[in-house]
Amino acid sequence: MDGKPIVPFAMTLHVRDHCLCLHVQRAARALARRFDDALRPVGLTNGQFSLMMALNRPVPATFGPLAELLAMDRTTLTAALKPLQRRGLVDIAVDPADRRSRLLTLTEAGRALLASAVPIWEQTHAAIETAMPGAAPETLRETLRSLG
């Protein structure tokens, strides 16, 4: 050995088996893949669906609160909006009350696509919850909310 401290393999196994972050990341990726597969026929990813759902509101959204709701930084939100804007699903306009701010809305095409995606989300979500034991879905939601 060269005298540098090493982390024993037993610690690697301990982290693998106990790390909450790792387990949440793995579960999130598995869920994301499942929703991506389900939403593929309407041309959306699970992230795009969530973003469009967050824009489904009676008044336009602004970047700051939307980024906070989605737990994204503004740069990531901007990047996520671009493909939806290119497809004509989202409109980004200057706020007439504050020209530095932008107003984000679903277009008519965006609302129609979201309406076609919601039944897919409902069916997929119900199947996932049904596969979970007892009160596990609500317990999981409560636990995750407590971490955020």
Order of alpha helices (4+ residues) and beta strands (2+ residues): alpha-alpha-alpha-beta-alpha-alpha-beta-beta-alpha-alpha
